Amino acid sequence: MTASPLKPVQIIGGGIAGLSLGLALRRAGVSVTLIEAGDYPRHRVCGEFITGLDTGTIDRLGLAPILADAQHHREVSWFLRDRLLRRQMLPDPALALSRHVLDQRLANAFVSAGGELRTHTRADLEQTPDGRVFATGRRPARSDWIGLKCHAYGLALKSELEFHLGDNAYVGLCVVEEDRVNVSGLFRQRPGFGLTRETALLTYLRASGLADLAHRLSEVEIDPASFSAVAGLGFSKPTARADRLVIGDTFAMIPPFTGNGMAMAFQSAECALDPLLAWSRGEADWLVTLRKVNDRLRRRFRRRLASAKTLHPFLFNPQGQRWLAVVNRAGLLPMRALYNVLH
Ligand SMILES: Cc1cc2nc3c(=O)[nH]c(=O)nc-3n(C[C@H](O)[C@H](O)[C@H](O)COP(=O)(O)OP(=O)(O)OC[C@H]3O[C@@H](n4cnc5c(N)ncnc54)[C@H](O)[C@@H]3O)c2cc1C
């Protein structure tokens, strides 16, 4: 008896979720075509540190060589409007690597494993044939949050990770490669600012009460190609649609302060892997596969998404930050417990 051939999978979107799923499927012998609107390498708005990525997921997706030289950061300093609020040690190190390097490495590994990668190709998202996975990143939302980022050379940090809370803003800094520091923030959009990609970050830092940080940044050289911006960011409820298989931010975007979005993207690829392999081998039909992946995603991420959504306003708006500062001064912030519910 000859085994029937494996059914091919098509993935739309070559970010963390799509590329890591494509790589794992290829290594299991499945034909994979991945359609990506952009190209590599590319800068993306992202804090570029990964927290809560477990070794189980790293092993299952074969990520160890890709993350081997990532920086390990454990020490975090929290600042409220340029004043040190608290230092803490993370229970596990955060892995830091620029998206410029990480996405390119994943794309190279996918192609080396025999995957077909079509860049500069935008897929029609209305078509939902069996075997198609949507990993197209965040769903555009009506929101007034914007994300801004750049890479600064030789910026001296006050700890491995700096986290700054400002007026309707938070910003994270960490070393990503050699002397390259990623500076990335989420800001409530301010109407009437005439900005360019190059001036937006400094202008927003100053307007958010983060003048010291803006000053430190204005003193060092910035990689001009790294200035990036993204608008229309929404942190909505998970959408597991009955008619399509979604992973990564397309399933749900967790607020960036958690540093867990990339871990979730990898973990959602892991959640989809076995059901897709069963479908590819002809052991399950497509609707059963969709339902199984959706159940896995909901179970794995429900608690952390709900916790992050509850905490987000406390970090972001001035009233919440004042409350946070008072609770912190009283020594009542349960950092370890918060970390556990967010990862
Ligand atoms: C300000 C900010 C800071 C963040 N900081 C961190 C952090 O420190 N740590 C962390 O872990 N996470 C962070 N995140 C979140 C993290 O960036 C995302 O969770 C992660 O990128 C999700 O990966 P993904 O593969 O789902 O989507 P993406 O990485 O967005 O990839 C989606 C891909 O789909 C492609 N695409 C879209 N539409 C189409 C189409 N029609 N056809 C073809 N291709 C298409 C896009 O070009 C893109 O390459 C941050 C996010 C923001 C906004």
The ligand as an SDF file (V2000), in Angstrom:
LIG
                    3D

 53 58  0  0  0  0  0  0  0  0999 V2000
    5.0140   49.3030   19.7650 C   0  0  0  0  0  0  0  0  0  0  0  0
    5.1050   47.8040   19.7830 C   0  0  0  0  0  0  0  0  0  0  0  0
    6.0670   47.1890   20.5730 C   0  0  0  0  0  0  0  0  0  0  0  0
    6.1540   45.8000   20.6340 C   0  0  0  0  0  0  0  0  0  0  0  0
    7.1110   45.2430   21.4220 N   0  0  0  0  0  0  0  0  0  0  0  0
    7.1980   43.8960   21.5190 C   0  0  0  0  0  0  0  0  0  0  0  0
    8.1980   43.3030   22.3170 C   0  0  0  0  0  0  0  0  0  0  0  0
    9.0510   43.9550   22.9220 O   0  0  0  0  0  0  0  0  0  0  0  0
    8.2310   41.9450   22.4110 N   0  0  0  0  0  0  0  0  0  0  0  0
    7.3290   41.1530   21.7510 C   0  0  0  0  0  0  0  0  0  0  0  0
    7.4070   39.9290   21.8920 O   0  0  0  0  0  0  0  0  0  0  0  0
    6.3890   41.6940   20.9620 N   0  0  0  0  0  0  0  0  0  0  0  0
    6.2890   43.0410   20.8220 C   0  0  0  0  0  0  0  0  0  0  0  0
    5.3510   43.5910   20.0070 N   0  0  0  0  0  0  0  0  0  0  0  0
    4.4030   42.6940   19.3200 C   0  0  0  0  0  0  0  0  0  0  0  0
    5.0390   41.9220   18.1650 C   0  0  0  0  0  0  0  0  0  0  0  0
    5.6580   42.8160   17.2700 O   0  0  0  0  0  0  0  0  0  0  0  0
    3.9440   41.1260   17.4500 C   0  0  0  0  0  0  0  0  0  0  0  0
    3.1810   40.4160   18.3830 O   0  0  0  0  0  0  0  0  0  0  0  0
    4.5380   40.1450   16.4230 C   0  0  0  0  0  0  0  0  0  0  0  0
    5.1840   40.8500   15.3910 O   0  0  0  0  0  0  0  0  0  0  0  0
    3.4150   39.2970   15.8160 C   0  0  0  0  0  0  0  0  0  0  0  0
    3.9310   38.4840   14.7820 O   0  0  0  0  0  0  0  0  0  0  0  0
    2.9830   38.0440   13.5740 P   0  0  0  0  0  0  0  0  0  0  0  0
    3.7630   37.0890   12.7680 O   0  0  0  0  0  0  0  0  0  0  0  0
    1.6480   37.6400   14.0830 O   0  0  0  0  0  0  0  0  0  0  0  0
    2.7260   39.3820   12.7340 O   0  0  0  0  0  0  0  0  0  0  0  0
    3.7660   40.2900   11.9520 P   0  0  0  0  0  0  0  0  0  0  0  0
    5.1270   40.1590   12.4910 O   0  0  0  0  0  0  0  0  0  0  0  0
    3.1170   41.6490   11.9200 O   0  0  0  0  0  0  0  0  0  0  0  0
    3.7670   39.6930   10.4690 O   0  0  0  0  0  0  0  0  0  0  0  0
    2.6540   39.7730    9.6120 C   0  0  0  0  0  0  0  0  0  0  0  0
    3.1660   39.6970    8.1750 C   0  0  0  0  0  0  0  0  0  0  0  0
    2.0560   39.5600    7.2820 O   0  0  0  0  0  0  0  0  0  0  0  0
    2.3210   40.3090    6.1140 C   0  0  0  0  0  0  0  0  0  0  0  0
    1.0290   40.5890    5.4500 N   0  0  0  0  0  0  0  0  0  0  0  0
   -0.0170   41.3020    5.9360 C   0  0  0  0  0  0  0  0  0  0  0  0
   -1.0430   41.3010    5.0560 N   0  0  0  0  0  0  0  0  0  0  0  0
   -0.6360   40.5500    3.9940 C   0  0  0  0  0  0  0  0  0  0  0  0
   -1.2420   40.1620    2.7640 C   0  0  0  0  0  0  0  0  0  0  0  0
   -2.4980   40.5350    2.4480 N   0  0  0  0  0  0  0  0  0  0  0  0
   -0.5420   39.3940    1.8980 N   0  0  0  0  0  0  0  0  0  0  0  0
    0.7230   38.9980    2.1970 C   0  0  0  0  0  0  0  0  0  0  0  0
    1.3500   39.3300    3.3570 N   0  0  0  0  0  0  0  0  0  0  0  0
    0.6770   40.0920    4.2370 C   0  0  0  0  0  0  0  0  0  0  0  0
    3.0440   41.5490    6.6230 C   0  0  0  0  0  0  0  0  0  0  0  0
    3.8000   42.1600    5.6130 O   0  0  0  0  0  0  0  0  0  0  0  0
    3.9200   40.9460    7.7470 C   0  0  0  0  0  0  0  0  0  0  0  0
    5.1940   40.5770    7.2690 O   0  0  0  0  0  0  0  0  0  0  0  0
    5.2530   44.9870   19.8980 C   0  0  0  0  0  0  0  0  0  0  0  0
    4.3040   45.5990   19.0670 C   0  0  0  0  0  0  0  0  0  0  0  0
    4.2230   46.9890   19.0060 C   0  0  0  0  0  0  0  0  0  0  0  0
    3.2000   47.6030   18.1210 C   0  0  0  0  0  0  0  0  0  0  0  0
  1  2  1  0
  2  3  1  0
  2 52  2  0
  3  4  2  0
  4  5  1  0
  4 50  1  0
  5  6  2  0
  6  7  1  0
  6 13  1  0
  7  8  2  0
  7  9  1  0
  9 10  1  0
 10 11  2  0
 10 12  1  0
 12 13  2  0
 13 14  1  0
 14 15  1  0
 14 50  1  0
 15 16  1  0
 16 17  1  0
 16 18  1  0
 18 19  1  0
 18 20  1  0
 20 21  1  0
 20 22  1  0
 22 23  1  0
 23 24  1  0
 24 25  2  0
 24 26  1  0
 24 27  1  0
 27 28  1  0
 28 29  2  0
 28 30  1  0
 28 31  1  0
 31 32  1  0
 32 33  1  0
 33 34  1  0
 33 48  1  0
 34 35  1  0
 35 36  1  0
 35 46  1  0
 36 37  1  0
 36 45  1  0
 37 38  2  0
 38 39  1  0
 39 40  1  0
 39 45  2  0
 40 41  1  0
 40 42  2  0
 42 43  1  0
 43 44  2  0
 44 45  1  0
 46 47  1  0
 46 48  1  0
 48 49  1  0
 50 51  2  0
 51 52  1  0
 52 53  1  0
M  END
$$$$
